């Protein structure tokens, strides 16, 4: 039985008032659901710091004592509560496998990826970013054999088909200017559109957030990162796992996982929009044509179920680790 340590942040942005980090359900829960024959250990470096101890002061002894075989690390940006490179290098000398999980390929995480490139045995990229920079890096990473470009795994206990009682929703942050422009126009046409902020704005629990996604007939998603590039948000998989129609801002990233188009064809798995007027037109169309909406949503759900579940995610990773 493999002894697997998860070294993660416990709280969103390291702040208890925002609730548990998404790593709790996206990483820990999905691993437990998918790899039952592993013995799991956890350390939370932000919680350790709150109690006056830096993770560097315990990590090596912890790995030695429990004879850890694999360690998964997800850093909290460039925070001082993260384990140091020196500390991570010291545990590498124990012979265990060091796997980094990267949730967002922003400039900080790109810097950190490069900083740990020699220490890491494998790097898991969750957001599949597309830009000239990211596309070039991805090609280099593929040749190195030390990177897997995957997706955000979703808990089967949070996201599943449910009864829809919300027509149209966007559940997430609206503090970004481009999203706010869409939302304001959408509200003028559909005053009952359900808009709700996430953890940082509305203090939604993971269960509360997931319930709103599941109960939505149509869920809107925006693909643009604040740093300007496009990426696959976890909301793509949350929505399709819930048999909800995904209306997604047009981008190249999501096309790597689902068949989407701006047209209304029956073989689609989600539908894209190009601007606010296009979004409004599509919402009107699908509210008037529920059969087409439900067909596309079901296509997306089936694609998710057959290809992009947490079990698929962790099977790819564990197979790769066994080959290292």
Secondary structure, DSSP 8 states (H G I E B T S, - for coil): --EEEEEE-SBGGG-GGG-B-THIIIIIIHHHHH-TTSEEEEEEHHHHHHTT--GGGTHHHHHHHHT-SEEEE---TT-TTS--HHHHHHHHTTT-EEEEEES---HHHHHHHHHTTTT-SEEEESS--BSHHHHHHHHHHHHHT-EEE------TTTSS-----EEEEEES---SHHHHHHHHHHHHH-TT-EEE--HHHH---HHHHHHHHHTEEEEEE--B-TTS-B---HHHHHHHHTT-EEEEE--SSGGGTS-EESS--TT-SEEEESSHHHHHHHHHHHHH-HHHHHHHHHHHHHHHHHH-SHHHHHHHHHHHHHH-
